[in-house]
Amino acid sequence: MSVVVTGATGHLGRLVVEGLLDAGVDVVAGGRRTERMADLDARGARVVELDYDRPATLADALAGADTLMLVSGSEVGRRVAQHGAVIDAARAAGVRRVVYTSAPHADTSDLVLAPEHKATEELLAASGLVTTVLRNNWYTENYVQALQQAAATGEIVGSVGQGRVASATRADLAAGAVAVLTGDGHDGRTYELTGDHAWTHDELAAAATQVLGRPVTYRDVTPDEQRAGLLAAGLDEGTAGFVVALDQNTAAGALGDATDTLRTLLGRPTTPLVDGLAAAWSATA
Ligand SMILES: NC(=O)c1ccc[n+]([C@@H]2O[C@H](COP(=O)([O-])OP(=O)(O)OC[C@H]3O[C@@H](n4cnc5c(N)ncnc54)[C@H](OP(=O)(O)O)[C@@H]3O)[C@@H](O)[C@H]2O)c1
């Protein structure tokens, strides 16, 4: 079996490539900036240029592959066309199976980031390719920024109310992807992949207290107050609006549905919030 992994220059794609190499799988690591993957080449991956916007690179990268791990792109607003180009190239190359990283409940969610994932899932369903969809919940690492705020002020400020987040570490989500890529019985399945526990921002503050070794509290504000605070801190209108919208999605429960699917794939509990945060925090030091 050979697996082509896209986005292998990114955080998640790299972890998936490393996990597949550890499992003895024949891996093609695809990305725009091949010079960033020299270490993966040294470890035995075949490193190829793979740019969603350049179809010739897709055809070359996918030639002869059995399985494609399509890590969703990071250029919000352009991703449906980009993912569509990869799916078309996979079909043309005779790839049998695609595993795609999506968003929680992408088909029904109000999450601001869900529509591109929903559209990609629809392209995959229409493609005729054997597909597994990994609907990854939020990365625990996303909350390092909240820890930075907490380290400076002793507070985490948001408008999520009691909305819960069933986050998981990138390492756990990558290990789940490797389990799917190397295991049987996953064809045609859609998995909601989450941490074992959906936490509140009061629990986030308690975890931050442990990681930082100083008291941290969560202060809930209205969306308007949050937007004003973000603008005062120097964020532009678009970014501030995006952050507030994500908090409103969280408040409404868009990230709060914990499942045991990732735990089952891993064969062990997922990494607790405080441990995932501590690792991510020390990586920033
Ligand atoms: N669940 C979550 O909390 C969460 C959070 C953020 C993002 N995501 C999604 O999950 C994906 C993986 O997460 P991550 O942490 O690994 O993100 P990341 O570190 O930002 O990596 C994104 C990857 O996508 C690649 N990419 C973007 N546009 C591309 C293009 N036109 N052609 C080829 N490659 C392209 C990037 O390549 P370059 O290195 O060349 O830029 C990079 O390898 C993200 O891309 C995003 O779709 C999920």
The ligand as a MOL file (V3000), in Angstrom:
LIG
                    3D

  0  0  0     0  0            999 V3000
M  V30 BEGIN CTAB
M  V30 COUNTS 48 52 0 0 0
M  V30 BEGIN ATOM
M  V30 1 N -9.3660 21.1900 13.9560 0
M  V30 2 C -8.7690 22.3740 14.1370 0
M  V30 3 O -8.7180 22.9400 15.2370 0
M  V30 4 C -8.1180 23.0470 12.9700 0
M  V30 5 C -7.4370 24.2410 13.1780 0
M  V30 6 C -6.8050 24.8280 12.1070 0
M  V30 7 C -6.8790 24.2430 10.8560 0
M  V30 8 N -7.5570 23.0710 10.6840 0 CHG=1
M  V30 9 C -7.6630 22.3870 9.3760 0
M  V30 10 O -6.8270 21.2360 9.4480 0
M  V30 11 C -5.7810 21.3490 8.4680 0
M  V30 12 C -4.4960 20.7770 9.0320 0
M  V30 13 O -4.1790 21.4630 10.2170 0
M  V30 14 P -2.6910 21.9370 10.5040 0
M  V30 15 O -2.6350 22.3220 11.9140 0
M  V30 16 O -1.7430 20.9540 9.9550 0 CHG=-1
M  V30 17 O -2.6180 23.2420 9.5920 0
M  V30 18 P -1.2850 23.9480 9.0250 0
M  V30 19 O -0.1180 23.6430 9.8950 0
M  V30 20 O -1.6550 25.3600 8.7570 0
M  V30 21 O -1.0330 23.1950 7.6370 0
M  V30 22 C -1.8250 23.4620 6.5160 0
M  V30 23 C -1.2220 22.6940 5.3730 0
M  V30 24 O -2.0180 22.9390 4.1970 0
M  V30 25 C -1.0950 23.2120 3.1600 0
M  V30 26 N -1.7070 23.9840 2.0800 0
M  V30 27 C -2.4340 25.1030 2.1790 0
M  V30 28 N -2.7610 25.5520 0.9440 0
M  V30 29 C -2.1850 24.6710 0.0660 0
M  V30 30 C -2.1280 24.5960 -1.3460 0
M  V30 31 N -2.7160 25.5250 -2.1220 0
M  V30 32 N -1.4810 23.5670 -1.9190 0
M  V30 33 C -0.8750 22.6370 -1.1440 0
M  V30 34 N -0.8670 22.6550 0.2020 0
M  V30 35 C -1.5130 23.6740 0.7950 0
M  V30 36 C -0.0130 24.0130 3.8320 0
M  V30 37 O 1.1010 24.1260 2.9860 0
M  V30 38 P 2.2090 25.3040 3.2070 0
M  V30 39 O 3.1070 24.7990 4.3010 0
M  V30 40 O 2.8780 25.3960 1.8840 0
M  V30 41 O 1.4550 26.5450 3.5810 0
M  V30 42 C 0.2120 23.1500 5.0510 0
M  V30 43 O 0.9770 22.0120 4.7300 0
M  V30 44 C -5.7080 22.8390 8.1440 0
M  V30 45 O -5.1610 23.0660 6.8580 0
M  V30 46 C -7.1830 23.2320 8.2270 0
M  V30 47 O -7.8990 22.8270 7.0760 0
M  V30 48 C -8.1660 22.4630 11.7240 0
M  V30 END ATOM
M  V30 BEGIN BOND
M  V30 1 1 1 2
M  V30 2 2 2 3
M  V30 3 1 2 4
M  V30 4 1 4 5
M  V30 5 2 4 48
M  V30 6 2 5 6
M  V30 7 1 6 7
M  V30 8 2 7 8
M  V30 9 1 8 9
M  V30 10 1 8 48
M  V30 11 1 9 10
M  V30 12 1 9 46
M  V30 13 1 10 11
M  V30 14 1 11 12
M  V30 15 1 11 44
M  V30 16 1 12 13
M  V30 17 1 13 14
M  V30 18 2 14 15
M  V30 19 1 14 16
M  V30 20 1 14 17
M  V30 21 1 17 18
M  V30 22 2 18 19
M  V30 23 1 18 20
M  V30 24 1 18 21
M  V30 25 1 21 22
M  V30 26 1 22 23
M  V30 27 1 23 24
M  V30 28 1 23 42
M  V30 29 1 24 25
M  V30 30 1 25 26
M  V30 31 1 25 36
M  V30 32 1 26 27
M  V30 33 1 26 35
M  V30 34 2 27 28
M  V30 35 1 28 29
M  V30 36 1 29 30
M  V30 37 2 29 35
M  V30 38 1 30 31
M  V30 39 2 30 32
M  V30 40 1 32 33
M  V30 41 2 33 34
M  V30 42 1 34 35
M  V30 43 1 36 37
M  V30 44 1 36 42
M  V30 45 1 37 38
M  V30 46 2 38 39
M  V30 47 1 38 40
M  V30 48 1 38 41
M  V30 49 1 42 43
M  V30 50 1 44 45
M  V30 51 1 44 46
M  V30 52 1 46 47
M  V30 END BOND
M  V30 END CTAB
M  END
